[in-house]
Amino acid sequence: MVTTNSNHPYYKWPNLTDNNLIVTAIEQLWVSDITYLRTENDFVYLSLITDAYSRKIMGHHVSQSLKASGCIIALNKAVSGLSGEKENRTLIHHSDRGIQYCCEPYVTMLQKNNIAISMTQSGSPYDNAIAERVNGILKYHLGLNKVFKNYAEALAAVCSAVDTYNCLRPHMSVSNLTPQMAHLTKEPLIKKWKNKKMTNRQ
């Protein structure tokens, strides 16, 4: 199932994360992605926005279509949790070059909230590795890789999985804290694993 359509007329923004960007605090880099979930008769689509430093899922939405509205709802949820003054914001939003992220309503909302726009330049999952890793955890460790009876059952499962991911599941990438705890702590976060391929991959 393909969730990314980059064959569209909208502007594709440059990658702001590929020059050895080092994330040292929350609200410096958000990573976004869309993944599909199976139901007995169709697919539904989960939009996610994750803070790259704390690994906390900041916004999510389950949609019955691949329209941009699902991503915009997830972005609204994420933006509502931002701290600090908009004028002093140094946050980057990183995504693939899918039409949902390039379309005018989504871009306008990012610009309105003083959030810089960054996009992958290829189709490689390594270009958005943290987002891909979050998808994998939700599907293969927290039960979203199954066939749900309908949209309502998928939605309930997503809410439970996101809550478990954020509040109950410790991550080696963030000092063995849960993402919620990592997002709130004032102590520096320490990676408890040895990275063999990519600096930012969990």
N, C-alpha and C positions, 0 to 999 in steps of 0.2 A: 504494500500500500504506500503510495507516494503522497506525502502531505505538503511538499514544497514545489511550487510552480514559480520559477524565476524567469520564465519567458513572458515578460510583460513590459509595458512601456514606461513604468515608473522608474525614477532615479534609484540606482543602486549605490548605497553609501560605502565609503572606504572602510577598511578594517583598522580600527584604532587600537587593537589589542595585540598586534603581531610584532611589535618592536620591543620585546622583552618587558612588557607591562608587568609591574609588580603590584599586586593588590595588598594593601596593608590595613584596611579597615572596611567596615560595612559601608554601603551606599557609595562605593567607588565603581563597581561593575556589576551589572545585572546581565544574566544570560537567559535567553528566551528560546523556546522551541514548542513545536506541536507534535504530539504523538497520537496514534490511533488506538482505540480499544474496540474489541469485537463484541457485538451483540448477536443474538440468534438470527436476526434478519438483516443486519446492516453493520455499519461502523459508527462510532462516535469519536469525537476529537478532543483531546485534552491539551489545552494551552497552559504553559507553565512559565513563570518568571522566577528566577532563583538568584539570590545574592551570592556572588562568587566567593566572597570572603567567609561568610558564616555558613554557607550552603543552605540557608533557610529559603524555603519556597515562599515568596512574598505575595504572589498572586496566582490563581489558577481558575480555570473555567472549563466545563465540559459542554461541548456544543454538538448539535446534530448535523452540522454542516461545516465546511471549511471556509465559510465566509469570515471576513475580518472581524466581524462583531464579537466572536468568541475571544479573540486575542485582545480586543479593546476592553472587554469586561475584565479579563485577567490583569491588564495593565492598570485599569482603574483601581482594582483592589490593591495592587502593589504600590501605586502612587499614594493611596490614602494612608499607607503606613510609613511614609517618609518622615524624617525628622529634619530639623534645621530650616533655615531660610532658603527659599527658592533661589534667590540671587547669589547665594554663596555655594550653590550645589556644584559638585564636580563628578557627578554620576554619569557613567557610560552605559547605554543599553546595547547589548550585542546580540545579534540574531543571524539567521541565514537570510538569503535575499528573496524569500518568498513574497508573493504579492500581498499577503496579509500584513507584513511588516513594512513594505515599501509604499503602501497605498496612502493617499492624502490624509484620511482621518487619523491613522495611527501615527504617522510622522508629525502631524500637527499637534497631537496630544503630547508627544515627547518634547517637541520644541516649546510648547506652552508651559511645560514644567521644567524647562531649562535642563533637559537630559540630552547629552550628546548621543549621536546615532552612529553605531558601528555595525558592519555586516561582514560575514565571511566572503571570501573571494573564490572559493571552490566548493565542490560538493562533498569534500572530505569531512567525516564526523570529527576528526581531530581539530578542525577549526572551531568547533563549539563543544569541546570535550566535556566540560562540566555539565552542560545541559544534557548531553547524551548519557552521561553517567547517572544523573538524576532519573531520567526516563527508565534506565535499566534497573535501578533500585526499586522504583515503584512497581515495575512490571514483574520482575523476577524474584524479588524478596518480599514485596508487600501485597502480592495477590492480584495485580491488575492484568496479568497475562493469562486471562481466562475468558471464556465466552459468557457474557452476561445475558440474562433473559431479555432485558430491555434497557432503555435509557435510564429509567429511575433506579434500577439496580446498579448500573454502572456509576451513576452519580453518587449513590450512597457509598459504594466501594472506594471511589476516589476521595471523598471527604474523609473517610476513615484512614486511608493510606497516607494522605497528606498530613493528617494530624499525627499519626504514628511516626512518620518520617521527621516532622519538625520537632516533636515534643518527646518522643520516647526512644528513638534510635540513635545511639552515639555514633560519631563519625571519627575515624582515625585522622582525617584531614583537618579537624578542628579540635585538637587537644583531647580527643575522646569525649567531647561534649555533644549534646544534641544540638542541632542547628538553632533551636530557639535559645538555648543557653549561650551558645557561641555568639549569637546576634546581640545579646545583652551584656556579655562580659566586657570588662575594661582591660582584662589581661590579654597580652599578645597570644594569638593562636599558634599552636605548633603542630606541624604535620608529624604523625607517628608512624609513617611508612616511608620506604625508600622508593623514590620515583625512578623508573627505568627509562621512560620514553618522553614524557612531557611534563614540564614544570607545574602546570596548573591542573593536571588530571588527577582526580581523586582516586 
